[in-house]
Amino acid sequence: LIALLLGTGRTGEDVQDVARHILSHFGSLDALGRASAREIAALPGFGPAIAALLQAALELGRRRVEEASFSPGHKLGSHREVIAYLSPRLTRLKQETFLVLCLDNKSRLMKCETVSRGTLTSSLVHPREVFAVAIREGAAQIIVAHNHPSGDPDPSDEDLATTRRLEEAGRLIGIPLVDHVII
């Protein structure tokens, strides 16, 4: 598929060899999808146009998976389903991003919205932002989630404190926090 996107090879290499080279350079399609345009364009025989083309194709694939995985009305009945839904959206990000998933009373997804973007290592979130979305959408319950760009899904002390604050706020407002998922 990469060869089809590239269209032609380079001097001394056919397009299949060039496609294999780029894939072996990055190690996987996932790593290629996370690569910057500058990293792709820096490879011999590649430039900004090819880098943009590859990034666009991979982004279209990512969006297709994301869209097909879950849409409003889909039941999020387990921790695994939430991870499957959010992983394509969050794993490639280089800064912490905090999301709220608004659910109806049957755990069906109503809305998924980003409420905060942080730094490489932290995301500042306040219950006000989380529950503003939930109230606006008429959610019966919520799940919150964020990524750890480090790849370590273990909760930090800050994550645990945030969960406690959100649980307490949810009890007061009447919109329970069902789960806090870390990708």
Disulfide bonds with the S-S distance in Angstrom:
none
